């Protein structure tokens, strides 16, 4: 076995998780995903909330 394999299988190895995956639909058909590091998850959530608020305001303006 190689050294990397030994490390991964060691009882005290912390593992690879958690993993966070951000998925989105592109052009209404394809799904794309991107793995995020844990430190970026809250930032992405805030940005998505801000975008949803922006999209809602734009829709309200367009109705007028």
Secondary structure, DSSP 8 states (H G I E B T S, - for coil): --HHHHHHHSTT---S---EEEEEEETTTEEEEEEE-HHHHHHHHHHHHHHHHHHHHHHHHHH-
